Amino acid sequence: MLRVAMLSVHTCPLAPLGGWETGGMNVYVRAISHHLADLGLEIDVYTRRQHPALPEVVEPTEGVRVIHIDAGPPAPLHKERVVGYLPEFVTQVERHAARLPGGYDLLHAHYWLSAQAGLALKARWDVPLVVMFHTLARMKNRVLADGPERESPRRALIEQQAMLHADRVIAASAADRRQMLEHYLLSPAKISVVPGGVDLGRFQQVERAAARAALGLTARHVLLYVGRIQRLKGIDLLLRAAARLVREHPALGESLVVLIVGGRPETTDSPERAELARLQELACRLDISQHVHFVGAVEQERLPLYYAAADATVVPSLYESFGLVAVESMACGTPVVAARVGGLASTVRDGETGFLIPTRDPRLYAQRLAMLLSDRPLRARLALQARRAAARYAWPQIAEEIYGIYCGLVHCEHRLPTPTAAAS
């Protein structure tokens, strides 16, 4: 039986989604752990305790344990502050792991903070280390001139060191791999490309009228954004495109609503709250406030209703290593209009499952959105192809690919999931 210590230092996979530091990576760690356990592995996910009331160990599913490690104050901290507590985190993980007879066979670290901890544990345990970064500092800084989302030189250096010394680096897309080769000068032989996954049992087609009724939507045309409230996500571009739609296509614009789903501001001075205020002020200046609804964070169970209710999901990000929102939308049969950046260029097939926009021009977004909103047969064709394309990202298949990487590093019996596990 393969035992894996999975590291997710800065954010707990069980944390509520939609906040500044919670999103696709949380979904990934939670889901991949579950589906690897379906394959017979034992997965312990180590994360830093962020609330004093959290139990030390939580077992969300059979074969998976989430272990909250005391390292620094039990409260949310900025990522750069967490660096100072990594030695304590590593020590506490070692103490906990000492209770496990035989220890672990492999380490799998997520994000740069976990990669730093993973390097220390790899040296002490003499086991292989797999790393996945989910985003890259040098790529983020290429598209962000300033502000709280820019990454420190220290993060980029830690990423570089982890890539050099890990046994395997997982890229979420071909674009992610190219960026590692170009900006981190990593050896191609060390990289495996395995995309993120989607829960096809949860994200599936719902009748549009029923979804809109459940959400209380009466507008004829609905555009959707899902994700963090950050400049990196390009929400301002969606607002400018919506303003063009209202102005240049009055027949479409008079019954248009733009749903902004995401955001969980925790303090009055948080960067998320500041960005939300900036976007609300922009909507006022563009004279589309009556068309834009800032919904806030939505529970995963209800998120498929929003995708199903929309005519199109817009993903105008400046940078995405994968693009989970696009795949979730496609699984629900909703076409995607996305920036041609990073992993989105792979997950969205231009003209087949949605449209890719090559430049940050709201006019181009407005043109494609107007085409989708006014052409029902086109939407139906894209929706059908989107659902078919999303099948490639089923979590059981992604877990099989990750398990295959593990088995290339340590001896293990690579077994197939049970039928019930594969269908979950």
Secondary structure, 3 states (H helix, E strand, C coil): CCEEEEECCCCCCCCCCCCCCCCHHHHHHHHHHHHHHHCCCEEEEEEECCCCCCCCEEEEECCEEEEEECCCCCCCCCHHHHHHHHHHHHHHHHHHHCCCCCCCCEEEEEHHHHHHHHHHHHHHHCCCEEEECCCCHHHHHHHCCCCCCCCCHHHHHHHHHHHHHCCEEEECCHHHHHHHHHHCCCCHHHEEECCCCECCCCCCCCCHHHHHHHHCCCCCEEEEEECCCCHHHCHHHHHHHHHHHHHHCHHHHCCEEEEEEECCCCCCCCHHHHHHHHHHHHHHHCCCHHHEEEEECCCCCCHHHHHHHCCEEEECCCCCCCCHHHHHHHHCCCCEEEECCCCHHHHCCECCCEEEECCCCHHHHHHHHHHHHHCHHHHHHHHHHHHHHHHHHEHHHHHHHHHHHHHHHCCCCCCCCCHHHHHC
